[in-house]
C-alpha cells in the first residue's frame, strides 16, 4: 500500500489513538499515537532544522498500522512503512524509516556500555537480531546511517512520558511542506 496524501497519512496516524501496543520493542504498553508524537517532538528538539528527520520520527511506526495484528519483525515492518511513504514524503524520509529498522539491529550489535546503544535498550528478537560486525560495517557506510541511528534512539527514548508532545494537527504544515517538496522533485523526474 502507498499513501497518496497528507490527509490519508494523518488519518492513519490518528487511527490508533488511545490504543495500547504491548508488542512494542520495549515490551511496555505504549500508545502508538503518543509514541509517534513523542518521537517527532524529541527530534524537533534535538534537530530543529531537519524537518525530514522529524517527519520520519512521526511516521516511523506506520508499518504496524498498515497491517494491524501483523507479527512480522521490526525490520520488515520498517521496510513496509518506507515503501508506503516514499511517493508522498520522498526518498530521504523513506530511507530513514527503512534504515531505522537496521539501526535497531546495529545498536543491538553493541552490548550496553560498550557501544552507542542506550543502556537498557531492548534485546532484539532473534530473527531480527543484532548485526554481525560485517553487517555493521556495511551499515556505517550508508550516508544516512547516522541520521537513522538518531531516529532509532529517539524511537527508544519516546516510550516514556518524557514531554508534552502536542497533537497530530501540529504537524500538518510540516507534513505538507515535505510532501510539496517531494511532489516538486517528482515532477522533475
Ligand atoms: Fe517506535
Backbone and ligand atoms as CSV (ligand in chain L), in Angstrom:
chain,resi,resn,atom,element,x,y,z
A,1,UNK,N,N,0.829,-1.195,0.000
A,1,UNK,CA,C,0.000,0.000,0.000
A,1,UNK,C,C,0.872,1.257,0.000
A,2,UNK,N,N,0.451,2.248,-0.770
A,2,UNK,CA,C,1.162,3.516,-0.798
A,2,UNK,C,C,0.225,4.626,-0.350
A,3,UNK,N,N,0.772,5.567,0.396
A,3,UNK,CA,C,-0.033,6.701,0.852
A,3,UNK,C,C,0.106,7.829,-0.161
A,4,UNK,N,N,-1.024,8.430,-0.531
A,4,UNK,CA,C,-1.016,9.421,-1.609
A,4,UNK,C,C,-1.276,10.846,-1.157
A,5,UNK,N,N,-1.702,11.028,0.080
A,5,UNK,CA,C,-1.970,12.398,0.523
A,5,UNK,C,C,-1.662,12.541,2.014
A,6,UNK,N,N,-1.397,13.783,2.405
A,6,UNK,CA,C,-1.159,14.087,3.818
A,6,UNK,C,C,-2.393,13.709,4.638
A,7,UNK,N,N,-3.575,13.926,4.041
A,7,UNK,CA,C,-4.828,13.598,4.731
A,7,UNK,C,C,-4.890,12.097,5.052
A,8,UNK,N,N,-4.562,11.300,4.049
A,8,UNK,CA,C,-4.587,9.843,4.222
A,8,UNK,C,C,-3.582,9.415,5.310
A,9,UNK,N,N,-2.416,10.037,5.281
A,9,UNK,CA,C,-1.393,9.722,6.277
A,9,UNK,C,C,-1.865,10.121,7.678
A,10,UNK,N,N,-2.456,11.297,7.797
A,10,UNK,CA,C,-2.909,11.758,9.115
A,10,UNK,C,C,-4.054,10.879,9.645
A,11,UNK,N,N,-4.920,10.443,8.755
A,11,UNK,CA,C,-5.987,9.519,9.180
A,11,UNK,C,C,-5.387,8.237,9.753
A,12,UNK,N,N,-4.370,7.740,9.071
A,12,UNK,CA,C,-3.729,6.505,9.527
A,12,UNK,C,C,-3.070,6.711,10.897
A,13,UNK,N,N,-2.396,7.842,11.060
A,13,UNK,CA,C,-1.720,8.119,12.333
A,13,UNK,C,C,-2.716,8.338,13.473
A,14,UNK,N,N,-3.885,8.856,13.132
A,14,UNK,CA,C,-4.921,9.094,14.134
A,14,UNK,C,C,-5.588,7.794,14.595
A,15,UNK,N,N,-5.609,6.806,13.713
A,15,UNK,CA,C,-6.402,5.597,13.944
A,15,UNK,C,C,-6.162,4.935,15.302
A,16,UNK,N,N,-4.886,4.821,15.751
A,16,UNK,CA,C,-4.673,4.056,16.988
A,16,UNK,C,C,-4.819,4.882,18.245
A,17,UNK,N,N,-5.341,6.081,18.146
A,17,UNK,CA,C,-5.377,6.967,19.313
A,17,UNK,C,C,-6.053,6.272,20.493
A,18,UNK,N,N,-5.348,6.247,21.628
A,18,UNK,CA,C,-5.908,5.634,22.833
A,18,UNK,C,C,-5.675,4.133,22.906
A,19,UNK,N,N,-5.174,3.545,21.818
A,19,UNK,CA,C,-4.920,2.098,21.834
A,19,UNK,C,C,-3.590,1.823,22.536
A,20,UNK,N,N,-3.437,0.629,23.037
A,20,UNK,CA,C,-2.190,0.247,23.691
A,20,UNK,C,C,-1.500,-0.813,22.856
A,21,UNK,N,N,-0.259,-0.590,22.648
A,21,UNK,CA,C,0.520,-1.535,21.867
A,21,UNK,C,C,1.487,-2.243,22.802
A,22,UNK,N,N,1.178,-3.486,23.143
A,22,UNK,CA,C,2.038,-4.199,24.080
A,22,UNK,C,C,3.127,-4.975,23.369
A,23,UNK,N,N,3.096,-4.950,22.039
A,23,UNK,CA,C,4.101,-5.698,21.275
A,23,UNK,C,C,5.251,-4.801,20.843
A,24,UNK,N,N,5.371,-3.618,21.446
A,24,UNK,CA,C,6.444,-2.703,21.088
A,24,UNK,C,C,7.796,-3.258,21.501
A,25,UNK,N,N,8.858,-2.613,21.002
A,25,UNK,CA,C,10.205,-3.116,21.228
A,25,UNK,C,C,10.549,-3.238,22.703
A,26,UNK,N,N,10.032,-2.352,23.531
A,26,UNK,CA,C,10.418,-2.348,24.935
A,26,UNK,C,C,9.574,-3.311,25.760
A,27,UNK,N,N,8.453,-3.760,25.196
A,27,UNK,CA,C,7.550,-4.595,25.965
A,27,UNK,C,C,6.612,-3.778,26.843
A,28,UNK,N,N,6.868,-2.473,26.965
A,28,UNK,CA,C,5.991,-1.631,27.771
A,28,UNK,C,C,4.785,-1.227,26.929
A,29,UNK,N,N,3.620,-1.106,27.581
A,29,UNK,CA,C,2.472,-0.634,26.817
A,29,UNK,C,C,2.716,0.806,26.351
A,30,UNK,N,N,2.587,1.016,25.070
A,30,UNK,CA,C,2.787,2.348,24.504
A,30,UNK,C,C,1.626,2.647,23.589
A,31,UNK,N,N,1.062,3.798,23.741
A,31,UNK,CA,C,0.040,4.249,22.811
A,31,UNK,C,C,0.757,4.670,21.527
A,32,UNK,N,N,0.462,4.008,20.393
A,32,UNK,CA,C,1.200,4.314,19.166
A,32,UNK,C,C,1.056,5.766,18.717
A,33,UNK,N,N,-0.091,6.348,18.998
A,33,UNK,CA,C,-0.310,7.750,18.635
A,33,UNK,C,C,0.632,8.646,19.456
A,34,UNK,N,N,0.671,8.430,20.769
A,34,UNK,CA,C,1.571,9.216,21.623
A,34,UNK,C,C,3.031,8.958,21.267
A,35,UNK,N,N,3.328,7.702,20.972
A,35,UNK,CA,C,4.712,7.335,20.664
A,35,UNK,C,C,5.197,8.069,19.409
A,36,UNK,N,N,4.362,8.142,18.388
A,36,UNK,CA,C,4.723,8.853,17.152
A,36,UNK,C,C,4.981,10.328,17.454
A,37,UNK,N,N,4.091,10.938,18.224
A,37,UNK,CA,C,4.240,12.365,18.543
A,37,UNK,C,C,5.478,12.615,19.402
A,38,UNK,N,N,5.737,11.728,20.343
A,38,UNK,CA,C,6.914,11.929,21.210
A,38,UNK,C,C,8.210,11.780,20.422
A,39,UNK,N,N,8.250,10.786,19.539
A,39,UNK,CA,C,9.463,10.586,18.738
A,39,UNK,C,C,9.732,11.832,17.902
A,40,UNK,N,N,8.683,12.335,17.248
A,40,UNK,CA,C,8.835,13.533,16.415
A,40,UNK,C,C,9.238,14.739,17.268
A,41,UNK,N,N,8.653,14.864,18.453
A,41,UNK,CA,C,8.952,16.013,19.313
A,41,UNK,C,C,10.401,15.969,19.806
A,42,UNK,N,N,10.889,14.785,20.142
A,42,UNK,CA,C,12.290,14.660,20.574
A,42,UNK,C,C,13.235,15.077,19.450
A,43,UNK,N,N,12.884,14.689,18.217
A,43,UNK,CA,C,13.748,15.029,17.078
A,43,UNK,C,C,13.643,16.520,16.745
A,44,UNK,N,N,12.479,17.095,16.947
A,44,UNK,CA,C,12.330,18.539,16.713
A,44,UNK,C,C,13.198,19.308,17.705
A,45,UNK,N,N,13.286,18.788,18.918
A,45,UNK,CA,C,14.102,19.450,19.939
A,45,UNK,C,C,15.591,19.294,19.641
A,46,UNK,N,N,16.002,18.074,19.250
A,46,UNK,CA,C,17.439,17.833,19.052
A,46,UNK,C,C,17.923,18.284,17.671
A,47,UNK,N,N,17.009,18.279,16.672
A,47,UNK,CA,C,17.385,18.644,15.297
A,47,UNK,C,C,16.333,19.594,14.717
A,48,UNK,N,N,16.288,20.823,15.248
A,48,UNK,CA,C,15.183,21.723,14.879
A,48,UNK,C,C,15.135,22.072,13.382
A,49,UNK,N,N,16.269,22.005,12.690
A,49,UNK,CA,C,16.271,22.404,11.282
A,49,UNK,C,C,15.932,21.248,10.339
A,50,UNK,N,N,15.940,20.027,10.846
A,50,UNK,CA,C,15.785,18.869,9.957
A,50,UNK,C,C,14.332,18.365,9.973
A,51,UNK,N,N,13.496,19.012,9.137
A,51,UNK,CA,C,12.071,18.659,9.099
A,51,UNK,C,C,11.869,17.216,8.633
A,52,UNK,N,N,12.708,16.784,7.705
A,52,UNK,CA,C,12.546,15.416,7.183
A,52,UNK,C,C,12.814,14.374,8.272
A,53,UNK,N,N,13.807,14.621,9.110
A,53,UNK,CA,C,14.096,13.697,10.203
A,53,UNK,C,C,12.932,13.683,11.204
A,54,UNK,N,N,12.380,14.852,11.480
A,54,UNK,CA,C,11.242,14.936,12.403
A,54,UNK,C,C,10.038,14.169,11.855
A,55,UNK,N,N,9.782,14.365,10.555
A,55,UNK,CA,C,8.655,13.681,9.911
A,55,UNK,C,C,8.904,12.163,9.891
A,56,UNK,N,N,10.143,11.783,9.666
A,56,UNK,CA,C,10.472,10.345,9.719
A,56,UNK,C,C,10.140,9.793,11.109
A,57,UNK,N,N,10.417,10.582,12.143
A,57,UNK,CA,C,10.074,10.169,13.505
A,57,UNK,C,C,8.574,10.015,13.687
A,58,UNK,N,N,7.838,10.928,13.079
A,58,UNK,CA,C,6.381,10.885,13.219
A,58,UNK,C,C,5.780,9.632,12.566
A,59,UNK,N,N,6.338,9.234,11.438
A,59,UNK,CA,C,5.713,8.154,10.655
A,59,UNK,C,C,6.447,6.810,10.771
A,60,UNK,N,N,7.510,6.741,11.584
A,60,UNK,CA,C,8.358,5.544,11.553
A,60,UNK,C,C,7.608,4.263,11.925
A,61,UNK,N,N,6.503,4.394,12.677
A,61,UNK,CA,C,5.823,3.191,13.168
A,61,UNK,C,C,4.609,2.767,12.366
A,62,UNK,N,N,4.386,3.363,11.201
A,62,UNK,CA,C,3.129,3.069,10.494
A,62,UNK,C,C,3.084,1.676,9.871
A,63,UNK,N,N,4.223,0.979,9.848
A,63,UNK,CA,C,4.196,-0.383,9.311
A,63,UNK,C,C,3.180,-1.248,10.037
A,64,UNK,N,N,3.090,-1.062,11.339
A,64,UNK,CA,C,2.136,-1.834,12.133
A,64,UNK,C,C,0.700,-1.371,11.885
A,65,UNK,N,N,0.528,-0.085,11.630
A,65,UNK,CA,C,-0.823,0.451,11.389
A,65,UNK,C,C,-1.350,0.035,10.019
A,66,UNK,N,N,-0.428,-0.143,9.076
A,66,UNK,CA,C,-0.836,-0.527,7.726
A,66,UNK,C,C,-1.368,-1.951,7.693
A,67,UNK,N,N,-0.885,-2.762,8.619
A,67,UNK,CA,C,-1.345,-4.156,8.676
A,67,UNK,C,C,-1.511,-4.556,10.133
A,68,UNK,N,N,-2.641,-4.178,10.739
A,68,UNK,CA,C,-2.825,-4.442,12.177
A,68,UNK,C,C,-2.775,-5.935,12.478
A,69,UNK,N,N,-2.206,-6.251,13.622
A,69,UNK,CA,C,-2.133,-7.650,14.028
A,69,UNK,C,C,-0.960,-8.385,13.414
A,70,UNK,N,N,-0.255,-7.697,12.561
A,70,UNK,CA,C,0.878,-8.310,11.890
A,70,UNK,C,C,1.991,-8.567,12.902
A,71,UNK,N,N,2.567,-9.766,12.855
A,71,UNK,CA,C,3.639,-10.046,13.808
A,71,UNK,C,C,4.981,-10.277,13.120
A,72,UNK,N,N,5.145,-9.744,11.906
A,72,UNK,CA,C,6.468,-9.827,11.286
A,72,UNK,C,C,7.434,-8.972,12.096
A,73,UNK,N,N,8.704,-9.137,11.813
A,73,UNK,CA,C,9.689,-8.484,12.668
A,73,UNK,C,C,9.803,-6.981,12.382
A,74,UNK,N,N,10.518,-6.324,13.276
A,74,UNK,CA,C,10.659,-4.861,13.231
A,74,UNK,C,C,11.280,-4.401,11.912
A,75,UNK,N,N,12.267,-5.139,11.420
A,75,UNK,CA,C,12.943,-4.752,10.187
A,75,UNK,C,C,11.979,-4.777,9.004
A,76,UNK,N,N,11.142,-5.832,8.922
A,76,UNK,CA,C,10.176,-5.930,7.817
A,76,UNK,C,C,9.108,-4.839,7.910
A,77,UNK,N,N,8.666,-4.571,9.128
A,77,UNK,CA,C,7.660,-3.501,9.294
A,77,UNK,C,C,8.229,-2.154,8.867
A,78,UNK,N,N,9.507,-1.914,9.206
A,78,UNK,CA,C,10.141,-0.652,8.823
A,78,UNK,C,C,10.202,-0.527,7.303
A,79,UNK,N,N,10.497,-1.653,6.631
A,79,UNK,CA,C,10.552,-1.628,5.161
A,79,UNK,C,C,9.176,-1.354,4.568
A,80,UNK,N,N,8.146,-1.936,5.151
A,80,UNK,CA,C,6.782,-1.719,4.663
A,80,UNK,C,C,6.398,-0.243,4.808
A,81,UNK,N,N,6.736,0.330,5.963
A,81,UNK,CA,C,6.445,1.749,6.182
A,81,UNK,C,C,7.207,2.599,5.167
A,82,UNK,N,N,8.456,2.252,4.922
A,82,UNK,CA,C,9.283,3.022,3.982
A,82,UNK,C,C,8.666,3.031,2.581
A,83,UNK,N,N,8.173,1.875,2.145
A,83,UNK,CA,C,7.556,1.799,0.805
A,83,UNK,C,C,6.281,2.631,0.746
A,84,UNK,N,N,5.509,2.589,1.828
A,84,UNK,CA,C,4.211,3.272,1.833
A,84,UNK,C,C,4.363,4.788,1.742
A,85,UNK,N,N,5.415,5.330,2.347
A,85,UNK,CA,C,5.526,6.794,2.397
A,85,UNK,C,C,6.390,7.385,1.296
A,86,UNK,N,N,7.110,6.561,0.556
A,86,UNK,CA,C,8.048,7.103,-0.437
A,86,UNK,C,C,7.389,8.063,-1.431
A,87,UNK,N,N,6.221,7.704,-2.041
A,87,UNK,CA,C,5.653,8.616,-3.039
A,87,UNK,C,C,5.246,9.962,-2.440
A,88,UNK,N,N,4.846,9.940,-1.188
A,88,UNK,CA,C,4.326,11.158,-0.561
A,88,UNK,C,C,5.434,12.004,0.054
A,89,UNK,N,N,6.365,11.372,0.751
A,89,UNK,CA,C,7.326,12.125,1.562
A,89,UNK,C,C,8.755,12.070,1.028
A,90,UNK,N,N,8.952,11.276,-0.020
A,90,UNK,CA,C,10.232,11.305,-0.707
A,90,UNK,C,C,11.254,10.298,-0.211
A,91,UNK,N,N,12.350,10.312,-0.941
A,91,UNK,CA,C,13.376,9.278,-0.784
A,91,UNK,C,C,14.065,9.339,0.587
A,92,UNK,N,N,14.418,10.525,1.039
A,92,UNK,CA,C,15.199,10.585,2.292
A,92,UNK,C,C,14.353,10.149,3.486
A,93,UNK,N,N,13.127,10.650,3.589
A,93,UNK,CA,C,12.272,10.241,4.719
A,93,UNK,C,C,12.030,8.737,4.653
A,94,UNK,N,N,11.752,8.250,3.444
A,94,UNK,CA,C,11.508,6.823,3.256
A,94,UNK,C,C,12.721,5.988,3.685
A,95,UNK,N,N,13.896,6.419,3.238
A,95,UNK,CA,C,15.105,5.643,3.584
A,95,UNK,C,C,15.390,5.695,5.083
A,96,UNK,N,N,15.146,6.849,5.702
A,96,UNK,CA,C,15.369,6.949,7.158
A,96,UNK,C,C,14.464,5.980,7.902
A,97,UNK,N,N,13.209,5.897,7.486
A,97,UNK,CA,C,12.267,4.992,8.147
A,97,UNK,C,C,12.696,3.542,7.925
A,98,UNK,N,N,13.068,3.213,6.699
A,98,UNK,CA,C,13.538,1.851,6.422
A,98,UNK,C,C,14.801,1.527,7.213
A,99,UNK,N,N,15.730,2.482,7.246
A,99,UNK,CA,C,17.014,2.248,7.918
A,99,UNK,C,C,16.888,2.233,9.435
A,100,UNK,N,N,15.825,2.822,9.985
A,100,UNK,CA,C,15.726,2.807,11.456
A,100,UNK,C,C,15.530,1.375,11.947
A,101,UNK,N,N,14.975,0.512,11.068
A,101,UNK,CA,C,14.895,-0.918,11.404
A,101,UNK,C,C,16.291,-1.525,11.477
A,102,UNK,N,N,17.127,-1.164,10.499
A,102,UNK,CA,C,18.512,-1.641,10.511
A,102,UNK,C,C,19.276,-1.027,11.680
A,103,UNK,N,N,18.969,0.227,11.996
A,103,UNK,CA,C,19.671,0.910,13.100
A,103,UNK,C,C,19.413,0.202,14.427
A,104,UNK,N,N,18.224,-0.348,14.569
A,104,UNK,CA,C,17.931,-1.109,15.795
A,104,UNK,C,C,18.856,-2.316,15.891
A,105,UNK,N,N,19.007,-3.001,14.760
A,105,UNK,CA,C,19.902,-4.166,14.749
A,105,UNK,C,C,21.358,-3.733,14.931
A,106,UNK,N,N,21.703,-2.562,14.383
A,106,UNK,CA,C,23.056,-2.017,14.531
A,106,UNK,C,C,23.343,-1.723,16.001
A,107,UNK,N,N,22.427,-1.025,16.658
A,107,UNK,CA,C,22.625,-0.691,18.076
A,107,UNK,C,C,22.664,-1.957,18.927
A,108,UNK,N,N,21.918,-2.980,18.499
A,108,UNK,CA,C,21.915,-4.250,19.224
A,108,UNK,C,C,23.233,-4.989,19.120
A,109,UNK,N,N,24.067,-4.593,18.151
A,109,UNK,CA,C,25.360,-5.259,17.977
A,109,UNK,C,C,26.367,-4.824,19.033
A,110,UNK,N,N,26.010,-3.769,19.774
A,110,UNK,CA,C,26.921,-3.260,20.792
A,110,UNK,C,C,26.306,-3.484,22.165
A,111,UNK,N,N,26.900,-4.341,22.989
A,111,UNK,CA,C,26.337,-4.558,24.331
A,111,UNK,C,C,26.280,-3.239,25.097
A,112,UNK,N,N,25.281,-3.082,25.960
A,112,UNK,CA,C,25.156,-1.842,26.733
A,112,UNK,C,C,26.471,-1.505,27.440
A,113,UNK,N,N,26.844,-0.242,27.354
A,113,UNK,CA,C,28.077,0.203,27.996
A,113,UNK,C,C,29.307,0.056,27.124
A,114,UNK,N,N,29.165,-0.635,25.987
A,114,UNK,CA,C,30.348,-0.837,25.139
A,114,UNK,C,C,30.168,-0.261,23.748
A,115,UNK,N,N,29.088,0.400,23.512
A,115,UNK,CA,C,28.879,0.949,22.189
A,115,UNK,C,C,27.849,2.042,22.231
A,116,UNK,N,N,27.300,2.399,21.070
A,116,UNK,CA,C,26.380,3.530,21.028
A,116,UNK,C,C,24.991,3.240,21.584
A,117,UNK,N,N,24.701,1.972,21.905
A,117,UNK,CA,C,23.348,1.664,22.346
A,117,UNK,C,C,23.056,2.286,23.707
A,118,UNK,N,N,21.856,2.822,23.848
A,118,UNK,CA,C,21.450,3.374,25.141
A,118,UNK,C,C,21.347,2.249,26.159
A,119,UNK,N,N,21.705,2.508,27.414
A,119,UNK,CA,C,21.546,1.474,28.446
A,119,UNK,C,C,20.099,1.015,28.509
A,120,UNK,N,N,19.909,-0.272,28.645
A,120,UNK,CA,C,18.550,-0.778,28.750
A,120,UNK,C,C,17.843,-0.915,27.417
A,121,UNK,N,N,18.560,-0.757,26.322
A,121,UNK,CA,C,17.929,-0.920,25.010
A,121,UNK,C,C,17.377,-2.336,24.896
A,122,UNK,N,N,16.219,-2.477,24.230
A,122,UNK,CA,C,15.617,-3.807,24.140
A,122,UNK,C,C,16.508,-4.778,23.377
A,123,UNK,N,N,16.469,-6.015,23.818
A,123,UNK,CA,C,17.215,-7.054,23.109
A,123,UNK,C,C,16.386,-7.454,21.892
A,124,UNK,N,N,16.941,-7.346,20.693
A,124,UNK,CA,C,16.149,-7.672,19.520
A,124,UNK,C,C,15.760,-9.148,19.479
A,125,UNK,N,N,14.620,-9.413,18.845
A,125,UNK,CA,C,14.209,-10.798,18.630
A,125,UNK,C,C,15.231,-11.478,17.725
A,126,UNK,N,N,15.246,-12.806,17.779
A,126,UNK,CA,C,16.332,-13.485,17.087
A,126,UNK,C,C,16.299,-13.319,15.557
A,127,UNK,N,N,15.113,-13.384,14.965
A,127,UNK,CA,C,15.038,-13.268,13.504
A,127,UNK,C,C,15.393,-11.862,13.057
A,128,UNK,N,N,15.496,-11.004,14.024
A,128,UNK,CA,C,15.647,-9.580,13.814
A,128,UNK,C,C,16.847,-9.134,14.643
A,129,UNK,N,N,17.776,-10.066,14.848
A,129,UNK,CA,C,18.792,-9.910,15.888
A,129,UNK,C,C,19.899,-8.923,15.543
A,130,UNK,N,N,20.865,-8.782,16.458
A,130,UNK,CA,C,21.940,-7.805,16.271
A,130,UNK,C,C,22.717,-8.058,14.982
A,131,UNK,N,N,23.249,-6.995,14.405
A,131,UNK,CA,C,24.071,-7.128,13.211
A,131,UNK,C,C,25.378,-7.831,13.542
A,132,UNK,N,N,25.877,-8.551,12.561
A,132,UNK,CA,C,27.235,-9.072,12.657
A,132,UNK,C,C,28.199,-7.897,12.419
A,133,UNK,N,N,29.473,-8.050,12.782
A,133,UNK,CA,C,30.422,-6.945,12.545
A,133,UNK,C,C,30.474,-6.505,11.083
A,134,UNK,N,N,30.373,-7.450,10.140
A,134,UNK,CA,C,30.452,-7.015,8.738
A,134,UNK,C,C,29.169,-6.301,8.311
A,135,UNK,N,N,28.027,-6.741,8.834
A,135,UNK,CA,C,26.784,-6.007,8.552
A,135,UNK,C,C,26.853,-4.592,9.132
A,136,UNK,N,N,27.408,-4.493,10.351
A,136,UNK,CA,C,27.514,-3.173,10.986
A,136,UNK,C,C,28.439,-2.264,10.184
A,137,UNK,N,N,29.517,-2.818,9.667
A,137,UNK,CA,C,30.448,-2.009,8.873
A,137,UNK,C,C,29.779,-1.529,7.591
A,138,UNK,N,N,28.983,-2.395,6.962
A,138,UNK,CA,C,28.262,-2.002,5.736
A,138,UNK,C,C,27.233,-0.927,6.053
A,139,UNK,N,N,26.540,-1.093,7.167
A,139,UNK,CA,C,25.540,-0.103,7.587
A,139,UNK,C,C,26.191,1.269,7.770
A,140,UNK,N,N,27.362,1.296,8.404
A,140,UNK,CA,C,28.035,2.577,8.689
A,140,UNK,C,C,28.443,3.312,7.420
A,141,UNK,N,N,28.568,2.581,6.319
A,141,UNK,CA,C,28.953,3.241,5.064
A,141,UNK,C,C,27.796,3.981,4.416
A,142,UNK,N,N,26.576,3.693,4.853
A,142,UNK,CA,C,25.425,4.397,4.279
A,142,UNK,C,C,25.437,5.847,4.758
A,143,UNK,N,N,25.357,6.817,3.831
A,143,UNK,CA,C,25.402,8.221,4.255
A,143,UNK,C,C,24.285,8.602,5.232
A,144,UNK,N,N,23.199,7.844,5.236
A,144,UNK,CA,C,22.093,8.165,6.135
A,144,UNK,C,C,22.140,7.375,7.451
A,145,UNK,N,N,23.204,6.591,7.643
A,145,UNK,CA,C,23.268,5.732,8.830
A,145,UNK,C,C,23.200,6.545,10.128
A,146,UNK,N,N,23.942,7.647,10.186
A,146,UNK,CA,C,23.965,8.455,11.405
A,146,UNK,C,C,22.584,9.003,11.748
A,147,UNK,N,N,21.886,9.498,10.729
A,147,UNK,CA,C,20.537,10.027,10.971
A,147,UNK,C,C,19.569,8.903,11.356
A,148,UNK,N,N,19.750,7.732,10.763
A,148,UNK,CA,C,18.875,6.593,11.096
A,148,UNK,C,C,19.093,6.158,12.547
A,149,UNK,N,N,20.343,6.213,13.024
A,149,UNK,CA,C,20.627,5.889,14.426
A,149,UNK,C,C,19.991,6.945,15.341
A,150,UNK,N,N,20.081,8.201,14.937
A,150,UNK,CA,C,19.422,9.272,15.707
A,150,UNK,C,C,17.925,9.012,15.814
A,151,UNK,N,N,17.322,8.623,14.688
A,151,UNK,CA,C,15.886,8.311,14.675
A,151,UNK,C,C,15.583,7.142,15.618
A,152,UNK,N,N,16.378,6.096,15.527
A,152,UNK,CA,C,16.127,4.930,16.384
A,152,UNK,C,C,16.300,5.272,17.871
A,153,UNK,N,N,17.286,6.113,18.191
A,153,UNK,CA,C,17.489,6.483,19.601
A,153,UNK,C,C,16.308,7.307,20.117
A,154,UNK,N,N,15.765,8.180,19.257
A,154,UNK,CA,C,14.567,8.932,19.656
A,154,UNK,C,C,13.395,7.976,19.830
A,155,UNK,N,N,13.267,7.009,18.925
A,155,UNK,CA,C,12.223,5.983,18.995
A,155,UNK,C,C,12.296,5.251,20.346
A,156,UNK,N,N,13.507,4.867,20.756
A,156,UNK,CA,C,13.676,4.173,22.042
A,156,UNK,C,C,13.350,5.090,23.218
A,157,UNK,N,N,13.764,6.344,23.111
A,157,UNK,CA,C,13.556,7.286,24.220
A,157,UNK,C,C,12.089,7.679,24.341
A,158,UNK,N,N,11.326,7.545,23.255
A,158,UNK,CA,C,9.947,8.051,23.224
A,158,UNK,C,C,8.936,7.071,23.794
A,159,UNK,N,N,9.398,6.052,24.481
A,159,UNK,CA,C,8.455,5.122,25.103
A,159,UNK,C,C,8.059,5.597,26.499
A,160,UNK,N,N,8.800,6.549,27.033
A,160,UNK,CA,C,8.450,7.080,28.362
A,160,UNK,C,C,7.777,8.440,28.198
A,161,UNK,N,N,7.017,8.783,29.213
A,161,UNK,CA,C,6.272,10.032,29.163
A,161,UNK,C,C,7.239,11.175,29.410
A,162,UNK,N,N,7.920,11.599,28.355
A,162,UNK,CA,C,9.068,12.474,28.553
A,162,UNK,C,C,8.755,13.950,28.382
A,163,UNK,N,N,7.709,14.257,27.673
A,163,UNK,CA,C,7.461,15.670,27.390
A,163,UNK,C,C,6.045,15.829,26.855
A,164,UNK,N,N,5.616,17.082,26.818
A,164,UNK,CA,C,4.338,17.373,26.193
A,164,UNK,C,C,4.571,17.402,24.686
A,165,UNK,N,N,4.083,16.391,24.016
A,165,UNK,CA,C,4.386,16.236,22.594
A,165,UNK,C,C,3.321,16.839,21.696
A,166,UNK,N,N,2.319,17.484,22.231
A,166,UNK,CA,C,1.319,18.148,21.402
A,166,UNK,C,C,0.347,17.175,20.760
A,167,UNK,N,N,-0.230,17.611,19.655
A,167,UNK,CA,C,-1.222,16.797,18.942
A,167,UNK,C,C,-0.813,16.683,17.475
A,168,UNK,N,N,-1.406,15.722,16.800
A,168,UNK,CA,C,-1.020,15.460,15.413
A,168,UNK,C,C,-1.231,16.682,14.513
A,169,UNK,N,N,-2.296,17.405,14.768
A,169,UNK,CA,C,-2.602,18.565,13.924
A,169,UNK,C,C,-1.429,19.553,13.870
A,170,UNK,N,N,-0.613,19.598,14.934
A,170,UNK,CA,C,0.553,20.488,14.945
A,170,UNK,C,C,1.508,20.183,13.784
A,171,UNK,N,N,1.442,18.966,13.277
A,171,UNK,CA,C,2.404,18.530,12.256
A,171,UNK,C,C,1.899,18.699,10.828
A,172,UNK,N,N,0.659,19.137,10.669
A,172,UNK,CA,C,0.083,19.202,9.308
A,172,UNK,C,C,0.930,20.079,8.371
A,173,UNK,N,N,1.302,21.258,8.852
A,173,UNK,CA,C,2.047,22.183,7.991
A,173,UNK,C,C,3.396,21.591,7.576
A,174,UNK,N,N,4.074,20.955,8.530
A,174,UNK,CA,C,5.383,20.363,8.222
A,174,UNK,C,C,5.220,19.198,7.244
A,175,UNK,N,N,4.196,18.375,7.467
A,175,UNK,CA,C,3.950,17.259,6.533
A,175,UNK,C,C,3.660,17.793,5.139
A,176,UNK,N,N,2.862,18.864,5.063
A,176,UNK,CA,C,2.530,19.420,3.746
A,176,UNK,C,C,3.760,20.015,3.074
A,177,UNK,N,N,4.631,20.618,3.871
A,177,UNK,CA,C,5.870,21.180,3.338
A,177,UNK,C,C,6.747,20.088,2.724
A,178,UNK,N,N,6.937,19.010,3.481
A,178,UNK,CA,C,7.789,17.916,2.989
A,178,UNK,C,C,7.139,17.252,1.762
A,179,UNK,N,N,5.818,17.082,1.800
A,179,UNK,CA,C,5.117,16.463,0.658
A,179,UNK,C,C,5.185,17.357,-0.571
A,180,UNK,N,N,5.085,18.672,-0.369
A,180,UNK,CA,C,5.139,19.599,-1.509
A,180,UNK,C,C,6.522,19.578,-2.146
A,181,UNK,N,N,7.547,19.505,-1.318
A,181,UNK,CA,C,8.916,19.439,-1.843
A,181,UNK,C,C,9.077,18.168,-2.671
A,182,UNK,N,N,8.537,17.077,-2.144
A,182,UNK,CA,C,8.627,15.809,-2.865
A,182,UNK,C,C,7.869,15.864,-4.191
A,183,UNK,N,N,6.699,16.497,-4.217
A,183,UNK,CA,C,5.932,16.491,-5.461
A,183,UNK,C,C,6.627,17.388,-6.504
A,184,UNK,N,N,7.332,18.436,-6.054
A,184,UNK,CA,C,8.122,19.237,-6.996
A,184,UNK,C,C,9.271,18.403,-7.554
A,185,UNK,N,N,9.952,17.665,-6.660
A,185,UNK,CA,C,11.057,16.823,-7.130
A,185,UNK,C,C,10.548,15.742,-8.065
A,186,UNK,N,N,9.373,15.159,-7.718
A,186,UNK,CA,C,8.778,14.109,-8.540
A,186,UNK,C,C,8.480,14.632,-9.945
A,187,UNK,N,N,8.038,15.895,-10.019
A,187,UNK,CA,C,7.705,16.474,-11.320
A,187,UNK,C,C,8.934,16.629,-12.201
A,188,UNK,N,N,10.114,16.677,-11.575
A,188,UNK,CA,C,11.348,16.838,-12.347
A,188,UNK,C,C,11.870,15.519,-12.888
A,189,UNK,N,N,11.368,14.417,-12.355
A,189,UNK,CA,C,11.884,13.094,-12.763
A,189,UNK,C,C,11.651,12.837,-14.249
L,1,LIG,FE,FE,8.925,3.253,17.515
